[in-house]
Amino acid sequence: MKLLYLLIPALLLTACGEEPETYTEYTPVLLKRSDLEKSIKVESARPINDAGKIYRKGSLLFINEKFEGVHVYNNADPKKPVALGFIKIPGNVDITINNDIIYADNAVDLVALRYSNEQIQILDRDRDVFPEIVAPDFGNIPDEYTAANRPENTVIVKWEKL
């Protein structure tokens, strides 16, 4: 009998129907695939606005700027780090380094890079390795921006508040 009292509320909750759909309060920033593949470059140092993960390799410090790229600092003197530049990588949220190769997400792609003497060399690109970047509020992608309905050969590189 006790089992029946436990089972009835569970059945009632599951019989209420589907959860309502939620829509995002953000709009995606799209980049043409051809532009995405030419988008990685070293720029002058700039202030950090929305820091993500930090990676240290030797005397270099790499600080992710969410969805924008990676700040590079000479950290030989941790009391006085020197900004060397910014590696622009649209859609980037994470990097790792093995030996002297930087592996980074470039929106949905995985890229292998070599950073040396404030220059970047793209070694390899694997397309469509990662899922598309989701909106920060995890709402549904508006119909016009799903892969099937948005402009052909475009990739979401970040989301902006409406």
Long-range contacts (C-beta under 8 A, 24 or more apart in sequence): 21-140, 22-137, 22-138, 22-139, 22-140, 23-139, 23-140, 23-142, 24-135, 24-137, 24-138, 24-139, 24-140, 24-141, 24-142, 24-159, 25-135, 25-137, 25-139, 25-161, 25-162, 26-135, 26-136, 26-137, 26-139, 26-159, 26-160, 26-161, 26-162, 27-142, 27-145, 27-159, 27-160, 27-162, 28-133, 28-135, 28-141, 28-145, 28-150, 28-156, 28-158, 28-159, 29-156, 29-157, 29-158, 29-159, 29-160, 30-145, 30-150, 30-151, 30-154, 30-155, 30-156, 30-157, 31-90, 31-91, 31-107, 31-154, 31-155, 31-157, 32-151, 32-153, 32-154, 32-155, 33-153, 33-154, 33-155, 34-153, 36-90, 36-91, 36-106, 36-107, 36-109, 36-155, 36-157, 37-109, 37-125, 39-88, 39-89, 39-90, 39-106, 40-87, 40-88, 40-89, 40-106, 40-111, 40-113, 40-120, 40-122, 41-87, 41-88, 41-120, 42-85, 42-86, 42-87, 42-88, 42-115, 42-118, 42-119, 42-120, 43-85, 43-86, 43-87, 43-88, 44-85, 44-86, 45-71, 45-72, 45-83, 45-84, 45-85, 45-86, 46-71, 46-86, 52-93, 52-94, 53-93, 53-94, 53-95, 55-95, 55-96, 55-97, 57-97, 60-84, 60-115, 62-95, 62-97, 62-102, 64-92, 64-93, 64-94, 64-95, 65-92, 66-92, 66-93, 66-158, 67-91, 67-92, 67-93, 67-133, 67-157, 67-158, 68-92, 68-158, 70-95, 70-102, 70-104, 72-115, 72-118, 84-118, 85-118, 87-113, 87-115, 87-120, 90-157, 90-158, 91-133, 91-155, 91-156, 91-157, 91-158, 93-133, 105-129, 105-130, 107-132, 107-133, 107-155, 107-156, 107-157, 108-132, 108-133, 108-155, 132-156, 133-157, 133-158, 133-159, 134-159, 135-159
